[in-house]
Amino acid sequence: MPAPRSAARTPAALLWLSAAAVSAVFSPGTDSELTFVLPAGHAECFFQSAPRNGTLEVEYQVIAGAGMDVDFSVVSPHGVQLISEFRRSDGVHMVEPTEEGDYQLCFDNSFSRFSEKMVFFEVILENAANDPGADDEWAGLGEPENLLEYKLEDIRESMDSVHRHLERSRQMQTVLRAFEARDRNLLEDNLWRVSFWSCTTLVVMLVVAVTQVYTVRRLFDDKRRIRS
């Protein structure tokens, strides 16, 4: 779970963030995903710790809310604004190589005065080395003399490949679920609009029909009296 953390890191960040910004920090060395509601006129920021010479990938989508757009920015641990986007519904960005420290990921909805947004985003962090602990564990094992004529290194590479593919599959499924939620919200919103305007059109047609009948009857209704 994200833990609260102060958003005031540098004077430049204070000028850049809105006064009501909310921040959180993710655990280092793990992939993180989150869906949250961004209120109208507010900004929310999250922090991700990254090692030196690693890879930081961020993917976000606006899955609900009028306009389906937000402002997005990424700030380096030294306060340098690396990425800045305005009024976008989705985006994928990668920072490589990373600096050691906390990266700041901010979503801004201050341009919208009435509509809140539901935002999904995922952070994928990869170290320069895949897993030093795993390397030590494999190094401690001796190479078998005969294991179906496979070498230990071949088995390790196969297992690493399977792990990477499974992790990528999990990430793709998460992104596809976010797309599904976004499409469902969009369809429900369009259904409400179609139903509303259909009912409005029906009411207008009924009013026009009654008005026309009344007008025609008044035209043929002669109230003058005939005197002999």
C-alpha positions as CSV (number, residue, x, y, z in Angstrom):
1,M,0.0,0.0,0.0
2,P,1.3,3.5,-0.8
3,A,2.4,5.5,2.2
4,P,1.9,9.2,2.6
5,R,4.8,11.3,1.8
6,S,5.4,15.0,1.5
7,A,5.2,16.4,-2.0
8,A,7.4,19.4,-1.2
9,R,10.8,18.2,-2.4
10,T,12.2,21.3,-4.3
11,P,11.1,24.9,-4.7
12,A,10.5,24.2,-8.4
13,A,8.2,21.3,-7.5
14,L,6.2,23.6,-5.2
15,L,5.5,26.0,-8.1
16,W,4.6,23.2,-10.4
17,L,2.2,21.3,-8.2
18,S,-1.2,22.6,-7.1
19,A,-1.8,23.5,-3.6
20,A,-4.0,20.5,-2.9
21,A,-1.7,17.9,-4.4
22,V,-1.6,14.5,-2.7
23,S,1.5,12.3,-2.8
24,A,2.4,8.6,-2.1
25,V,5.5,6.5,-2.4
26,F,5.8,3.0,-3.9
27,S,8.1,0.2,-2.6
28,P,11.5,0.2,-4.4
29,G,12.4,-2.6,-6.7
30,T,8.8,-3.8,-7.4
31,D,6.3,-3.2,-10.1
32,S,3.4,-1.2,-9.0
33,E,-0.1,-0.4,-10.3
34,L,-2.9,1.8,-9.0
35,T,-6.3,3.1,-10.0
36,F,-7.4,6.3,-8.2
37,V,-9.9,9.1,-8.5
38,L,-8.4,12.5,-9.4
39,P,-10.8,15.3,-8.2
40,A,-11.5,18.3,-10.3
41,G,-9.1,21.1,-9.8
42,H,-6.5,18.9,-8.0
43,A,-3.2,17.2,-8.7
44,E,-1.8,14.0,-7.2
45,C,1.8,12.9,-7.1
46,F,3.5,9.6,-6.5
47,F,7.1,8.7,-5.8
48,Q,9.1,5.7,-7.1
49,S,12.5,4.9,-5.9
50,A,14.9,3.8,-8.6
51,P,18.5,2.5,-8.6
52,R,21.3,3.8,-10.7
53,N,21.5,2.8,-14.4
54,G,18.1,1.0,-14.3
55,T,15.0,1.4,-16.4
56,L,11.7,3.0,-15.3
57,E,8.6,2.6,-17.4
58,V,5.3,4.4,-16.7
59,E,2.1,3.7,-18.5
60,Y,-1.2,5.5,-17.7
61,Q,-4.7,5.7,-18.9
62,V,-7.7,7.8,-18.0
63,I,-10.6,5.3,-17.7
64,A,-13.5,7.6,-16.6
65,G,-14.4,11.2,-16.5
66,A,-15.5,14.0,-18.9
67,G,-12.9,14.6,-21.6
68,M,-10.9,11.5,-20.7
69,D,-7.7,13.6,-20.3
70,V,-5.2,14.8,-17.7
71,D,-1.8,16.5,-17.5
72,F,1.2,14.2,-16.7
73,S,4.7,14.9,-15.7
74,V,7.8,13.0,-14.5
75,V,10.5,14.8,-12.4
76,S,13.9,13.3,-11.7
77,P,15.4,13.0,-8.2
78,H,17.3,16.2,-8.8
79,G,14.2,18.2,-9.7
80,V,14.6,18.1,-13.5
81,Q,11.3,17.8,-15.4
82,L,11.9,14.9,-17.8
83,I,8.4,14.4,-19.3
84,S,5.5,16.8,-19.6
85,E,2.2,16.1,-21.4
86,F,-1.0,18.2,-21.5
87,R,-4.6,17.0,-21.9
88,R,-3.7,13.4,-22.8
89,S,-5.9,10.3,-22.3
90,D,-3.1,7.8,-22.1
91,G,0.7,7.5,-22.6
92,V,3.7,5.2,-22.2
93,H,7.1,6.6,-21.2
94,M,10.4,5.1,-20.3
95,V,13.3,6.7,-18.4
96,E,16.7,5.0,-19.2
97,P,19.2,5.0,-17.6
98,T,17.7,6.1,-14.2
99,E,19.4,8.1,-11.5
100,E,19.5,6.8,-7.9
101,G,16.7,8.4,-5.9
102,D,12.9,9.1,-6.0
103,Y,11.2,9.9,-9.2
104,Q,8.1,12.0,-9.0
105,L,5.1,11.0,-11.1
106,C,2.3,13.6,-11.1
107,F,-1.2,13.7,-12.6
108,D,-2.9,17.2,-12.8
109,N,-6.6,17.8,-13.3
110,S,-6.5,21.5,-12.3
111,F,-7.8,22.6,-15.7
112,S,-11.1,20.9,-15.1
113,R,-13.4,22.7,-12.7
114,F,-16.3,20.2,-12.4
115,S,-15.3,16.8,-13.7
116,E,-13.2,14.3,-11.7
117,K,-11.1,11.7,-13.5
118,M,-10.4,8.0,-12.8
119,V,-6.8,7.2,-13.7
120,F,-5.0,3.9,-13.9
121,F,-1.2,3.8,-14.1
122,E,1.5,1.1,-13.8
123,V,5.2,1.5,-12.9
124,I,7.7,-1.1,-14.2
125,L,11.1,-0.9,-12.6
126,E,14.0,-3.0,-13.9
127,N,17.5,-3.0,-12.3
128,A,20.7,-2.9,-14.2
129,A,21.3,-6.4,-13.1
130,N,18.4,-8.8,-13.1
131,D,18.7,-10.1,-9.6
132,P,22.1,-10.3,-7.8
133,G,20.6,-12.6,-5.1
134,A,19.5,-15.0,-7.8
135,D,23.0,-14.9,-9.3
136,D,24.6,-15.9,-5.9
137,E,22.1,-18.7,-5.5
138,W,22.8,-20.1,-8.9
139,A,26.6,-19.6,-8.4
140,G,26.4,-21.7,-5.2
141,L,25.2,-24.7,-7.1
142,G,27.6,-27.0,-8.8
143,E,27.1,-27.9,-12.4
144,P,25.7,-31.4,-12.7
145,E,27.6,-34.0,-14.6
146,N,24.6,-35.5,-16.3
147,L,21.1,-34.0,-16.3
148,L,19.7,-35.1,-19.6
149,E,22.7,-33.5,-21.2
150,Y,21.6,-30.0,-20.2
151,K,23.9,-27.5,-18.6
152,L,22.9,-25.5,-15.6
153,E,23.3,-22.3,-17.5
154,D,20.8,-23.5,-20.1
155,I,18.3,-24.3,-17.5
156,R,18.7,-20.9,-15.8
157,E,18.3,-19.1,-19.1
158,S,15.2,-21.0,-19.8
159,M,13.7,-20.3,-16.4
160,D,14.6,-16.6,-16.7
161,S,13.0,-16.4,-20.1
162,V,9.8,-18.1,-18.8
163,H,9.7,-15.7,-15.9
164,R,10.1,-12.6,-18.1
165,H,7.3,-13.8,-20.5
166,L,5.0,-14.5,-17.6
167,E,5.7,-11.1,-16.1
168,R,5.1,-9.4,-19.4
169,S,1.8,-11.4,-19.8
170,R,0.7,-10.2,-16.4
171,Q,1.4,-6.6,-17.3
172,M,-0.4,-6.9,-20.6
173,Q,-3.4,-8.4,-18.9
174,T,-3.5,-5.5,-16.4
175,V,-3.3,-3.0,-19.2
176,L,-6.1,-4.8,-21.1
177,R,-8.3,-4.7,-18.0
178,A,-7.7,-1.0,-17.8
179,F,-8.7,-0.6,-21.5
180,E,-11.8,-2.7,-20.8
181,A,-12.8,-0.5,-17.9
182,R,-12.2,2.6,-19.9
183,D,-14.3,1.3,-22.8
184,R,-17.1,0.2,-20.5
185,N,-17.3,3.6,-18.8
186,L,-17.3,5.3,-22.2
187,L,-20.1,3.1,-23.4
188,E,-22.2,3.6,-20.3
189,D,-21.7,7.4,-20.6
190,N,-22.7,7.3,-24.3
191,L,-25.7,5.2,-23.4
192,W,-26.8,7.7,-20.8
193,R,-26.4,10.5,-23.3
194,V,-28.3,8.7,-26.1
195,S,-31.1,7.8,-23.7
196,F,-31.4,11.4,-22.4
197,W,-31.5,13.0,-25.8
198,S,-33.9,10.4,-27.1
199,C,-36.3,11.1,-24.3
200,T,-35.9,14.8,-24.8
201,T,-36.6,14.4,-28.5
202,L,-39.7,12.3,-27.8
203,V,-41.0,14.9,-25.4
204,V,-40.4,17.7,-27.9
205,M,-42.2,15.7,-30.7
206,L,-45.2,15.1,-28.4
207,V,-45.4,18.8,-27.5
208,V,-45.2,19.8,-31.2
209,A,-47.9,17.2,-32.2
210,V,-50.3,18.5,-29.5
211,T,-49.6,22.1,-30.5
212,Q,-50.2,21.4,-34.2
213,V,-53.5,19.6,-33.4
214,Y,-54.6,22.4,-31.2
215,T,-53.7,25.0,-33.8
216,V,-55.5,23.2,-36.7
217,R,-58.7,22.8,-34.6
218,R,-58.6,26.5,-33.7
219,L,-58.4,27.3,-37.5
220,F,-61.6,25.4,-38.2
221,D,-63.5,26.4,-35.1
222,D,-65.8,29.3,-36.2
223,K,-67.3,30.9,-33.2
224,R,-69.1,33.6,-35.2
225,R,-72.9,33.5,-34.9
226,I,-75.0,33.6,-38.1
227,R,-77.9,36.2,-37.9
228,S,-81.0,35.8,-40.1
